[in-house]
């Protein structure tokens, strides 16, 4: 059995790698995404006071702390039987949309854009954000950073700071907004829309309108027919914070829809000896390994899943882009690289939503926390930037945590990532002579998911070095392709 | 006079067991980030640029002017990166609460590695396969955990500290300003205030006469008065400032992320002792024992050592071997 190891980090930096296992005929048999970093939040949260979990679990990830914070706050609302008052919900939603702009825009410019805006075959050494700034000009680079800072500023007003907020608490939020806060946010929100429109224009001009990119998106090796899962709002539209979980089949037809609290009836996780990352699958389909199609329980989450599951956006500008996306790629869109486009359109929706919420009469209300009720159990589910995020807690009568289960988006997508890499490898890799562009393509595919390794590991994956290793059946190294090491 | 070409200071950011929040938050400098990157040469920063570990290894020992080490040390990989950073750095900075005190990953010291792996991999309801899953031997071996979390200076010599979760950007900017100015930075410097958070807190402080302790979600505290005086355990008095008391401004107590004050041996025990000295038992609880009052907090360890357990006198909980 031969194995190729795609190591996004050296052993020393070692947080994740992809191993491609080949059979004796030189055909790709499987692809496995190995995470070698482990922090143990599910264990050391036991014994803590439940109200502290939104503070502790935001530290799972410094890139998406608001997602963990918000899932945790929702879980503790339920655990303490304290549904928040309307003002608290509005402020949370405003902050969360500003966070979506903050996170998605960093991902796009720092990680995706070097692949998409520079020629995909640009040598690895030049495919980075600094080269991109050179290309688009320092002034444009500075402008993007300045506009994005408006999102950080809004998060700082609402949550005290952009990274690791001091914000939500069981039953509400700890500080309400003043009239002055709201007026500053209103001013900053215009910059969010400007950033979103600029980013969409860049994407459409350089990628979506280019035949070579659309062809690349549609390449069979990069298309994965899987199930998709995401939250949908009551109106059937994309919802980042509320609603039920809807799962659709690969043909787009509904498979199941359920309350977030019943996630255990629908998701199950396999685990394998060589990785800290678990493999969730749809319980009602079953684990058939890394296979696509209706018989396999592999499902995907994240921007592409949200686009496939829901019927669009509630905001007008984003809805127009949503329709352009569907007209271009069809529905459901199985093109894995389309994650990037969906992400860019979501920036616009989130920015529009901030401008709507900032004019909401309830935003400045004084009632920001509900009294607590009976202590017990709570499930908090949100759409993190990278997809469905589950926090599930139980506590004893004193509110001391006795149980924690977390399923993060990059874990939901673990099977999808492996499947995408496996399929691409099966099409592209024949024997040990692997041409340079193949590595680029596999990398782009893996990066489309933006697997937030910081959630279980440390680095933004796109910027991490990759290592490909090809072993023969006796485990002897035949070839090593170091990329960015 | 001959013109002198001054080389830009070389800077690297190295990651240990971290959420990446410390270095990711640097993007929030906005265009100011480009002003910094114009003036330094970044030799290695996996989160921000397409850098190569080989680039860091290629620098002669002591050849990197400043290395920021972001994270705690919990496994063999982290330990090797810490040692590499020490070798390459002229000045090594513990960047953030994890590097400085162990931080949130330091809470792992409340259990044993084996127990933790069982709790995470075997005892959860969404898991379908109950077998012992993890492999620490052979080709696909996972990096071995060290059995507990350490702060950076518990494994290598550290020159300066930038505490905070994440470190306030103005404190990070102060360090860069000093480095760019070529200023002599004394070993052991903390880029944080030497005074307590309370000095930065705008809440009205009147009379520390506390009759009962509350967990912060149990009461809706007065937004203008000292939280401690309202019976909420706020670590402000025992914690370095520099954060503008941001948590108190947000109507939440300080959890101590900037760590103990200068010359403090153990901020948690000092805070408990300080609390006991200002507690007054009124008629209603005159028979109560101080220990019982602290018991009301349930999680004393989490309440007083959320960010600092590895560096505290406790270090870690004594656990059964194996």
Interface residues (C-beta under 8 A of the other chain):
Chain A: X9 X10 X11 X12 X13 X14 X19 X34 X36 X37 X38 X39 X40 X42 X43 X44 X45 X46 X47 X48 X49 X51 X52 X55 X56 X59 X60 X61 X62 X63 X65 X80 X106 X110 X114 X124 X125 X127 X128 X129 X130 X133 X138 X141 X142 X143 X145 X146 X148 X149 X152 X159 X160 X161 X162 X163 X164 X166 X167 X169 X170 X171 X174 X175 X263 X264 X267 X268 X269 X270 X271 X272 X273 X274 X275 X276 X278 X280 X287 X369 X372 X398 X399 X400 X405 X407 X454 X458 X459 X460 X463 X464 X465 X475 X484 X485
Chain B: X15 X16 X17 X18 X19 X20 X21 X22 X23 X24 X25 X27 X28 X29 X30 X31 X33 X34 X46 X47 X48 X49 X50 X51 X52 X53 X54 X71 X74 X75 X77 X80 X81 X84 X103 X104 X105 X107 X108 X110 X111 X115 X116 X117 X119 X120 X121 X124 X125 X126 X127 X128 X129 X133 X134 X135 X139 X140 X141 X142 X143 X145 X165 X166 X168 X215 X216 X217 X218 X220 X223 X246 X247 X249 X250 X251 X252 X255 X297 X298 X299 X301 X302 X303 X306
